Amino acid sequence: MDAASCIACGACVAACKNASAMLFVSAKVSHLGILPQGKPEKDRRVVNMVKKMDAEGFGNCTVTGSCEAVCPKEISLDFIARMNREYGAAL
C-alpha cells in the first residue's frame, strides 16, 4: 500500500525532463488495483488512465529517476514498471 501514500503534489511531474506523470498515475493505478474493491475495474482503469495521460500531453518515462528523487512520499519507480505490466496485460 506504499503507493496509496501519494499526495498528488505534482513534484514528480515538475522534476521530470519529459513532464511525465507516470509516477503519479502508476501510484494511483497500483493502489486502486490492489484493493479488492478495485479489481473488477483494474484493466479498464489502467487503459483509461494511460489514455488520458497521453491525451493531456504528458511525456513518457525514460527512467531518469528524478521523479522518485523528489517525491515527498518516496514513491518508487517500481510502480511504473507495475503499471506498464498491467497496461500490457489489459490490452
The first five atom37 places (N, CA, C, CB, O) and aatype in JSON, in Angstrom:
{
  "aatype": [12, 3, 0, 0, 15, 4, 9, 0, 4, 7, 0, 4, 19, 0, 0, 4, 11, 2, 0, 15, 0, 12, 10, 13, 19, 15, 0, 11, 19, 15, 8, 10, 7, 9, 10, 14, 5, 7, 11, 14, 6, 11, 3, 1, 1, 19, 19, 2, 12, 19, 11, 11, 12, 3, 0, 6, 7, 13, 7, 2, 4, 16, 19, 16, 7, 15, 4, 6, 0, 19, 4, 14, 11, 6, 9, 15, 10, 3, 13, 9, 0, 1, 12, 2, 1, 6, 18, 7, 0, 0, 10],
  "atom_mask": [
    [1, 1, 1, 1, 1],
    [1, 1, 1, 1, 1],
    [1, 1, 1, 1, 1],
    [1, 1, 1, 1, 1],
    [1, 1, 1, 1, 1],
    [1, 1, 1, 1, 1],
    [1, 1, 1, 1, 1],
    [1, 1, 1, 1, 1],
    [1, 1, 1, 1, 1],
    [1, 1, 1, 0, 1],
    [1, 1, 1, 1, 1],
    [1, 1, 1, 1, 1],
    [1, 1, 1, 1, 1],
    [1, 1, 1, 1, 1],
    [1, 1, 1, 1, 1],
    [1, 1, 1, 1, 1],
    [1, 1, 1, 1, 1],
    [1, 1, 1, 1, 1],
    [1, 1, 1, 1, 1],
    [1, 1, 1, 1, 1],
    [1, 1, 1, 1, 1],
    [1, 1, 1, 1, 1],
    [1, 1, 1, 1, 1],
    [1, 1, 1, 1, 1],
    [1, 1, 1, 1, 1],
    [1, 1, 1, 1, 1],
    [1, 1, 1, 1, 1],
    [1, 1, 1, 1, 1],
    [1, 1, 1, 1, 1],
    [1, 1, 1, 1, 1],
    [1, 1, 1, 1, 1],
    [1, 1, 1, 1, 1],
    [1, 1, 1, 0, 1],
    [1, 1, 1, 1, 1],
    [1, 1, 1, 1, 1],
    [1, 1, 1, 1, 1],
    [1, 1, 1, 1, 1],
    [1, 1, 1, 0, 1],
    [1, 1, 1, 1, 1],
    [1, 1, 1, 1, 1],
    [1, 1, 1, 1, 1],
    [1, 1, 1, 1, 1],
    [1, 1, 1, 1, 1],
    [1, 1, 1, 1, 1],
    [1, 1, 1, 1, 1],
    [1, 1, 1, 1, 1],
    [1, 1, 1, 1, 1],
    [1, 1, 1, 1, 1],
    [1, 1, 1, 1, 1],
    [1, 1, 1, 1, 1],
    [1, 1, 1, 1, 1],
    [1, 1, 1, 1, 1],
    [1, 1, 1, 1, 1],
    [1, 1, 1, 1, 1],
    [1, 1, 1, 1, 1],
    [1, 1, 1, 1, 1],
    [1, 1, 1, 0, 1],
    [1, 1, 1, 1, 1],
    [1, 1, 1, 0, 1],
    [1, 1, 1, 1, 1],
    [1, 1, 1, 1, 1],
    [1, 1, 1, 1, 1],
    [1, 1, 1, 1, 1],
    [1, 1, 1, 1, 1],
    [1, 1, 1, 0, 1],
    [1, 1, 1, 1, 1],
    [1, 1, 1, 1, 1],
    [1, 1, 1, 1, 1],
    [1, 1, 1, 1, 1],
    [1, 1, 1, 1, 1],
    [1, 1, 1, 1, 1],
    [1, 1, 1, 1, 1],
    [1, 1, 1, 1, 1],
    [1, 1, 1, 1, 1],
    [1, 1, 1, 1, 1],
    [1, 1, 1, 1, 1],
    [1, 1, 1, 1, 1],
    [1, 1, 1, 1, 1],
    [1, 1, 1, 1, 1],
    [1, 1, 1, 1, 1],
    [1, 1, 1, 1, 1],
    [1, 1, 1, 1, 1],
    [1, 1, 1, 1, 1],
    [1, 1, 1, 1, 1],
    [1, 1, 1, 1, 1],
    [1, 1, 1, 1, 1],
    [1, 1, 1, 1, 1],
    [1, 1, 1, 0, 1],
    [1, 1, 1, 1, 1],
    [1, 1, 1, 1, 1],
    [1, 1, 1, 1, 1]
  ],
  "atom_positions": [
    [[0.81, -1.2, 0.0], [0.0, 0.0, 0.0], [0.86, 1.26, 0.0], [-0.92, 0.0, 1.19], [0.34, 2.35, 0.26]],
    [[2.16, 1.14, -0.29], [3.03, 2.31, -0.35], [2.53, 3.34, -1.36], [4.45, 1.9, -0.69], [2.64, 4.54, -1.13]],
    [[1.98, 2.87, -2.46], [1.51, 3.78, -3.5], [0.35, 4.65, -3.03], [1.1, 3.01, -4.73], [0.14, 5.74, -3.55]],
    [[-0.4, 4.17, -2.06], [-1.55, 4.93, -1.56], [-1.13, 6.2, -0.84], [-2.38, 4.06, -0.63], [-1.95, 7.08, -0.61]],
    [[0.14, 6.3, -0.49], [0.61, 7.5, 0.21], [0.83, 8.68, -0.72], [1.89, 7.19, 0.95], [1.1, 9.79, -0.25]],
    [[0.72, 8.48, -2.04], [0.88, 9.57, -3.0], [-0.12, 10.68, -2.69], [0.69, 9.06, -4.45], [-1.31, 10.43, -2.53]],
    [[0.38, 11.91, -2.61], [-0.48, 13.05, -2.29], [-0.8, 13.91, -3.51], [0.18, 13.91, -1.23], [-1.41, 14.98, -3.38]],
    [[-0.4, 13.45, -4.69], [-0.68, 14.15, -5.94], [-0.18, 15.59, -5.92], [-2.18, 14.13, -6.22], [-0.86, 16.5, -6.39]],
    [[1.02, 15.78, -5.38], [1.56, 17.14, -5.24], [2.11, 17.68, -6.56], [2.66, 17.15, -4.2], [2.21, 18.9, -6.74]],
    [[2.47, 16.79, -7.48], [3.0, 17.21, -8.78], [4.5, 17.4, -8.81], [0.0, 0.0, 0.0], [5.04, 17.79, -9.85]],
    [[5.18, 17.14, -7.71], [6.64, 17.3, -7.69], [7.32, 16.39, -8.71], [7.19, 17.0, -6.28], [8.31, 16.77, -9.32]],
    [[6.78, 15.21, -8.89], [7.36, 14.26, -9.84], [7.26, 14.79, -11.27], [6.66, 12.9, -9.73], [8.21, 14.67, -12.05]],
    [[6.13, 15.36, -11.61], [5.92, 15.9, -12.95], [6.84, 17.1, -13.19], [4.44, 16.3, -13.16], [7.42, 17.23, -14.26]],
    [[6.96, 17.96, -12.19], [7.78, 19.16, -12.3], [9.26, 18.81, -12.44], [7.57, 20.06, -11.1], [10.0, 19.52, -13.13]],
    [[9.7, 17.74, -11.79], [11.11, 17.37, -11.83], [11.5, 16.6, -13.09], [11.45, 16.55, -10.61], [12.68, 16.55, -13.45]],
    [[10.53, 16.02, -13.75], [10.81, 15.18, -14.91], [11.13, 16.01, -16.14], [9.63, 14.25, -15.19], [10.41, 16.97, -16.46]],
    [[12.2, 15.65, -16.84], [12.57, 16.38, -18.06], [11.55, 16.18, -19.18], [13.96, 15.95, -18.54], [11.52, 16.95, -20.13]],
    [[10.73, 15.13, -19.07], [9.69, 14.84, -20.07], [8.31, 15.29, -19.61], [9.67, 13.36, -20.38], [7.32, 15.06, -20.3]],
    [[8.23, 15.92, -18.45], [6.95, 16.28, -17.84], [6.05, 15.05, -17.77], [6.26, 17.41, -18.63], [4.85, 15.13, -18.03]],
    [[6.65, 13.93, -17.41], [5.91, 12.67, -17.31], [5.12, 12.62, -16.01], [6.86, 11.48, -17.41], [5.62, 13.0, -14.95]],
    [[3.91, 12.15, -16.11], [3.07, 11.96, -14.92], [2.99, 10.49, -14.55], [1.66, 12.53, -15.16], [2.1, 10.08, -13.81]],
    [[3.91, 9.7, -15.06], [3.81, 8.26, -14.87], [3.96, 7.82, -13.42], [4.85, 7.58, -15.7], [3.33, 6.84, -13.02]],
    [[4.76, 8.51, -12.63], [4.9, 8.1, -11.22], [3.57, 8.3, -10.5], [6.03, 8.89, -10.52], [3.12, 7.42, -9.77]],
    [[2.95, 9.44, -10.7], [1.65, 9.72, -10.08], [0.59, 8.73, -10.58], [1.21, 11.16, -10.38], [-0.11, 8.11, -9.78]],
    [[0.48, 8.59, -11.89], [-0.53, 7.69, -12.47], [-0.3, 6.26, -12.02], [-0.52, 7.78, -14.01], [-1.25, 5.54, -11.68]],
    [[0.95, 5.84, -12.01], [1.24, 4.46, -11.6], [0.93, 4.23, -10.13], [2.7, 4.13, -11.87], [0.5, 3.14, -9.76]],
    [[1.12, 5.24, -9.29], [0.78, 5.1, -7.88], [-0.72, 4.9, -7.72], [1.24, 6.34, -7.08], [-1.16, 4.05, -6.94]],
    [[-1.5, 5.67, -8.45], [-2.96, 5.54, -8.37], [-3.44, 4.21, -8.95], [-3.64, 6.72, -9.1], [-4.27, 3.53, -8.35]],
    [[-2.91, 3.84, -10.11], [-3.28, 2.57, -10.74], [-2.93, 1.41, -9.81], [-2.58, 2.4, -12.1], [-3.72, 0.48, -9.66]],
    [[-1.77, 1.46, -9.21], [-1.31, 0.36, -8.36], [-2.15, 0.22, -7.1], [0.14, 0.56, -7.98], [-2.63, -0.87, -6.79]],
    [[-2.32, 1.3, -6.39], [-3.03, 1.13, -5.11], [-4.52, 0.83, -5.32], [-2.88, 2.39, -4.26], [-5.11, 0.11, -4.52]],
    [[-5.11, 1.36, -6.36], [-6.53, 1.05, -6.61], [-6.7, -0.37, -7.13], [-7.12, 2.05, -7.62], [-7.71, -1.02, -6.86]],
    [[-5.71, -0.86, -7.88], [-5.78, -2.22, -8.42], [-5.52, -3.3, -7.39], [0.0, 0.0, 0.0], [-5.95, -4.44, -7.57]],
    [[-4.84, -2.94, -6.32], [-4.53, -3.92, -5.28], [-5.73, -4.15, -4.36], [-3.33, -3.45, -4.45], [-5.94, -5.26, -3.86]],
    [[-6.52, -3.12, -4.14], [-7.68, -3.22, -3.27], [-8.71, -4.17, -3.86], [-8.3, -1.84, -3.03], [-8.94, -4.16, -5.07]],
    [[-9.34, -5.0, -3.03], [-10.36, -5.91, -3.56], [-11.49, -5.19, -4.31], [-10.95, -6.73, -2.43], [-12.0, -5.7, -5.31]],
    [[-11.87, -4.01, -3.83], [-12.94, -3.27, -4.49], [-12.52, -2.76, -5.86], [-13.37, -2.09, -3.62], [-13.37, -2.53, -6.72]],
    [[-11.23, -2.59, -6.08], [-10.74, -2.06, -7.35], [-10.47, -3.09, -8.42], [0.0, 0.0, 0.0], [-10.27, -2.74, -9.58]],
    [[-10.46, -4.35, -8.05], [-10.11, -5.4, -9.01], [-11.05, -5.51, -10.2], [-10.08, -6.72, -8.3], [-10.57, -5.71, -11.31]],
    [[-12.38, -5.37, -10.03], [-13.25, -5.52, -11.2], [-12.98, -4.5, -12.31], [-14.69, -5.4, -10.77], [-13.21, -4.79, -13.49]],
    [[-12.5, -3.32, -11.96], [-12.26, -2.27, -12.96], [-10.78, -2.11, -13.29], [-12.81, -0.96, -12.46], [-10.4, -1.17, -14.0]],
    [[-9.94, -2.99, -12.79], [-8.49, -2.84, -12.91], [-8.03, -2.63, -14.35], [-7.81, -4.05, -12.34], [-7.29, -1.68, -14.62]],
    [[-8.44, -3.48, -15.25], [-7.98, -3.39, -16.64], [-8.49, -2.11, -17.31], [-8.45, -4.61, -17.44], [-7.72, -1.4, -17.96]],
    [[-9.75, -1.84, -17.15], [-10.33, -0.63, -17.76], [-9.68, 0.63, -17.18], [-11.87, -0.6, -17.53], [-9.43, 1.59, -17.91]],
    [[-9.42, 0.62, -15.87], [-8.84, 1.79, -15.22], [-7.44, 2.1, -15.77], [-8.77, 1.57, -13.71], [-7.15, 3.25, -16.1]],
    [[-6.58, 1.11, -15.87], [-5.22, 1.37, -16.32], [-5.21, 1.86, -17.77], [-4.36, 0.1, -16.19], [-4.46, 2.77, -18.11]],
    [[-6.04, 1.28, -18.61], [-6.1, 1.72, -20.01], [-6.61, 3.15, -20.09], [-7.01, 0.78, -20.83], [-6.04, 3.97, -20.8]],
    [[-7.67, 3.46, -19.36], [-8.24, 4.81, -19.4], [-7.3, 5.85, -18.81], [-9.55, 4.84, -18.66], [-7.21, 6.97, -19.33]],
    [[-6.61, 5.51, -17.74], [-5.71, 6.5, -17.12], [-4.5, 6.79, -18.01], [-5.23, 5.99, -15.74], [-4.07, 7.93, -18.12]],
    [[-3.96, 5.76, -18.64], [-2.83, 5.97, -19.56], [-3.3, 6.76, -20.79], [-2.2, 4.61, -19.99], [-2.6, 7.65, -21.26]],
    [[-4.48, 6.43, -21.28], [-5.04, 7.15, -22.43], [-5.23, 8.63, -22.11], [-6.39, 6.52, -22.85], [-4.9, 9.49, -22.92]],
    [[-5.74, 8.92, -20.92], [-5.96, 10.31, -20.51], [-4.63, 11.03, -20.32], [-6.79, 10.35, -19.21], [-4.51, 12.2, -20.7]],
    [[-3.65, 10.36, -19.74], [-2.33, 10.96, -19.56], [-1.74, 11.34, -20.93], [-1.39, 9.98, -18.81], [-1.18, 12.42, -21.09]],
    [[-1.88, 10.45, -21.89], [-1.39, 10.73, -23.25], [-2.17, 11.88, -23.89], [-1.5, 9.47, -24.12], [-1.57, 12.75, -24.53]],
    [[-3.47, 11.9, -23.73], [-4.3, 12.95, -24.31], [-3.97, 14.33, -23.74], [-5.77, 12.65, -24.08], [-4.08, 15.34, -24.44]],
    [[-3.57, 14.36, -22.48], [-3.23, 15.63, -21.84], [-1.81, 16.1, -22.16], [-3.38, 15.5, -20.33], [-1.4, 17.18, -21.75]],
    [[-1.06, 15.29, -22.9], [0.26, 15.7, -23.37], [1.42, 15.46, -22.43], [0.0, 0.0, 0.0], [2.48, 16.06, -22.59]],
    [[1.23, 14.59, -21.44], [2.35, 14.27, -20.57], [3.32, 13.36, -21.31], [1.86, 13.6, -19.25], [2.9, 12.55, -22.13]],
    [[4.6, 13.51, -21.03], [5.62, 12.7, -21.7], [5.7, 11.31, -21.12], [0.0, 0.0, 0.0], [5.06, 10.99, -20.12]],
    [[6.49, 10.49, -21.77], [6.71, 9.12, -21.3], [7.92, 9.05, -20.38], [6.89, 8.17, -22.49], [8.79, 9.92, -20.41]],
    [[7.94, 8.03, -19.58], [9.04, 7.83, -18.64], [10.29, 7.34, -19.38], [8.63, 6.81, -17.53], [10.22, 6.44, -20.21]],
    [[11.42, 7.96, -19.07], [12.7, 7.49, -19.59], [13.61, 7.02, -18.45], [13.39, 8.61, -20.39], [14.82, 6.88, -18.63]],
    [[13.03, 6.77, -17.31], [13.67, 6.18, -16.14], [14.94, 6.93, -15.71], [14.02, 4.73, -16.43], [15.98, 6.33, -15.47]],
    [[14.83, 8.26, -15.64], [15.96, 9.03, -15.12], [15.97, 9.04, -13.6], [15.92, 10.47, -15.65], [17.01, 9.26, -12.98]],
    [[14.82, 8.79, -13.0], [14.72, 8.71, -11.55], [14.55, 10.04, -10.84], [0.0, 0.0, 0.0], [14.51, 10.09, -9.61]],
    [[14.44, 11.12, -11.61], [14.29, 12.43, -10.96], [12.97, 12.53, -10.21], [14.38, 13.55, -12.01], [12.88, 13.21, -9.19]],
    [[11.94, 11.86, -10.7], [10.64, 11.9, -10.03], [10.72, 11.22, -8.67], [9.56, 11.21, -10.89], [10.23, 11.74, -7.67]],
    [[11.34, 10.06, -8.64], [11.49, 9.31, -7.39], [12.34, 10.09, -6.38], [12.12, 7.93, -7.66], [12.07, 10.06, -5.18]],
    [[13.35, 10.78, -6.89], [14.26, 11.53, -6.01], [13.58, 12.68, -5.29], [15.42, 12.05, -6.8], [13.96, 13.03, -4.17]],
    [[12.57, 13.29, -5.93], [11.92, 14.46, -5.32], [10.59, 14.14, -4.65], [11.7, 15.52, -6.37], [9.99, 15.01, -4.02]],
    [[10.13, 12.93, -4.77], [8.83, 12.56, -4.21], [8.85, 12.64, -2.69], [8.42, 11.15, -4.67], [9.64, 11.95, -2.04]],
    [[8.0, 13.49, -2.11], [8.0, 13.61, -0.65], [7.5, 12.34, 0.06], [7.14, 14.78, -0.24], [7.74, 12.17, 1.25]],
    [[6.82, 11.47, -0.65], [6.31, 10.23, -0.07], [7.14, 9.01, -0.49], [4.86, 10.03, -0.47], [6.79, 7.88, -0.17]],
    [[8.24, 9.28, -1.21], [9.19, 8.23, -1.62], [8.53, 7.1, -2.42], [9.87, 7.65, -0.4], [8.81, 5.93, -2.2]],
    [[7.66, 7.5, -3.35], [7.04, 6.51, -4.25], [8.14, 5.98, -5.17], [5.85, 7.15, -5.08], [8.91, 6.75, -5.74]],
    [[8.2, 4.68, -5.32], [9.26, 4.02, -6.07], [8.94, 3.92, -7.56], [9.51, 2.64, -5.5], [7.78, 3.84, -7.97]],
    [[10.0, 3.92, -8.36], [9.86, 3.68, -9.8], [9.29, 2.29, -10.09], [11.21, 3.84, -10.51], [8.8, 2.03, -11.18]],
    [[9.36, 1.41, -9.11], [8.8, 0.07, -9.29], [7.32, 0.11, -9.66], [8.99, -0.75, -8.01], [6.82, -0.79, -10.34]],
    [[6.63, 1.16, -9.23], [5.2, 1.26, -9.55], [4.98, 1.56, -11.03], [4.55, 2.33, -8.7], [3.96, 1.17, -11.59]],
    [[5.93, 2.25, -11.65], [5.81, 2.49, -13.1], [5.94, 1.16, -13.84], [6.91, 3.51, -13.59], [5.2, 0.9, -14.78]],
    [[6.88, 0.34, -13.42], [7.04, -0.98, -14.03], [5.78, -1.82, -13.84], [8.26, -1.72, -13.44], [5.34, -2.52, -14.76]],
    [[5.2, -1.74, -12.66], [3.96, -2.47, -12.38], [2.83, -1.98, -13.29], [3.56, -2.3, -10.89], [2.09, -2.79, -13.85]],
    [[2.71, -0.67, -13.43], [1.66, -0.11, -14.29], [1.87, -0.55, -15.74], [1.65, 1.42, -14.2], [0.9, -0.89, -16.43]],
    [[3.11, -0.55, -16.2], [3.38, -0.97, -17.58], [2.98, -2.43, -17.79], [4.86, -0.77, -17.91], [2.45, -2.78, -18.84]],
    [[3.24, -3.28, -16.79], [2.83, -4.7, -16.89], [1.31, -4.81, -16.93], [3.4, -5.52, -15.7], [0.74, -5.55, -17.73]],
    [[0.64, -4.06, -16.04], [-0.82, -4.11, -16.0], [-1.42, -3.58, -17.3], [-1.34, -3.3, -14.82], [-2.41, -4.12, -17.8]],
    [[-0.82, -2.52, -17.83], [-1.3, -1.93, -19.09], [-1.16, -2.93, -20.22], [-0.53, -0.64, -19.42], [-2.09, -3.12, -21.01]],
    [[0.0, -3.57, -20.3], [0.23, -4.58, -21.34], [-0.74, -5.74, -21.24], [0.0, 0.0, 0.0], [-1.25, -6.22, -22.26]],
    [[-1.0, -6.19, -20.03], [-1.92, -7.3, -19.81], [-3.36, -6.88, -20.14], [-1.83, -7.8, -18.36], [-4.14, -7.69, -20.66]],
    [[-3.7, -5.64, -19.85], [-5.06, -5.16, -20.1], [-5.35, -5.01, -21.59], [-5.28, -3.83, -19.4], [-6.5, -5.16, -22.03]],
    [[-4.32, -4.72, -22.37], [-4.54, -4.57, -23.81], [-4.74, -5.92, -24.45], [-3.36, -3.84, -24.47], [-4.95, -6.0, -25.66]]
  ]
}
